[in-house]
């Protein structure tokens, strides 16, 4: 097999990052867009010592696991890599991915992984979408084949995979809501009519950078956050009037200023143009305020399922002291607080901690304490002396997982009940392998918050040996 070779492949199984794989004489070949059970003709475009990657030229025999994708941008946009896979098969693949992570990366010989809990809504489930403006538009294969002339100097949509400059000019998206898609199209038309220039990532010029839409699942509140390179009061007055007339569903408008070269929707300042500058949503019995820069689980309905699983695994008692590490805006802390004596939440980002304290006050929850600090520096014997030795430990770290110093402190602390919530089973398995001398992994429950993607949330229940 050489780079450029045309090969016929019988696809065996799903692999990492939404791809599938097969083997030719023991040599692994990854194929994006393929489904287990497919027979495909493909071209090899990358050749390495241990693996190759190939692109599908033709599906010769489709797998019974295939279904029709809904979105016209499927396979060009990197947002929904599994739209062509039946949902039951997606769930089975996610369950298997968690098993593989613990067996192959964590070295666990036998671990109980429950079937993945399905999402209630498999389309229009996200409460937040972040769209990018770009001076470099990416054309889809269909757009190129049409022979039409397109303005490639303006785009509003999502980045194509692996390209930080070029953006698909999305006319539809099935991740957030139909209203969100109408907003994107309306903002694009308005911006072009006003001749507002998109940000150019190489020249570092232009005004428009990002459009962030946050839409509550259980209230009627909706935030538009327009991220621009500088503040312009006249432009904001015009944009505000446009939204109020054309999209009365928008309850608040925020203008975030990012004057740096970094391609991020965060900035050095934020101006509230109208409304409260935040929205509210509900998880369980709690109501949470969500600021423009606050972290909040992007699938509100499934977040409640995730927290319910975590609470069940923790087996709370009324006199429990609970530590909630990496607590963010306090959603897990406040969800479990009514079930226990006290919760101590720890978070690095001060704005999130302030958000958590306001959420606690708004929900009249008094048996919580929130502490700001870097976990690997803060989480030590002095901290434990001050706040007490916990009966239950809950951690929900970022994708990178736990720092080794935090793992070491957990090993010393060793509470009887320990629940690890993760958005990355690979780092979760790695971390729990380091704690294998102290804890047994009793059960793992995957929860699907991200249909049509390979991403999965995983909740592990551990008991001290």
Secondary structure by P-SEA (a helix, b strand, c coil): ccccccccccccccccccccccccccbbbbbcccccccbbbbbbccccccbbbbbbcccccccccbbbbcccccccccccccccccaaaaaaaaaaaaaaaaaccccccbbbbccccccccccccccbbbbbbccbbbbccccccccccccccccccccccccccccccccccccccaaaaaaaaaaaaaaaaacccccccccccccccbbbbbbbccccbbbbbbbcccccaaaaaaaaaaaaaccccccbbbbbbbcccccccccccccccccccbbbbbcccbbbbbcccccccccaaaaaaaaaaaaaaacccccbbbbbcccccaaaaaaacccccbbbbbbccaaaaaaaaaaaaaaccccbbbbbccccccccaaaaaacccccbbbbbcccccccaaaaaaaaaacccbbbbbbccaaaaaaaaaaacccccccbbbbbbcccccccbbbbbbbbcc
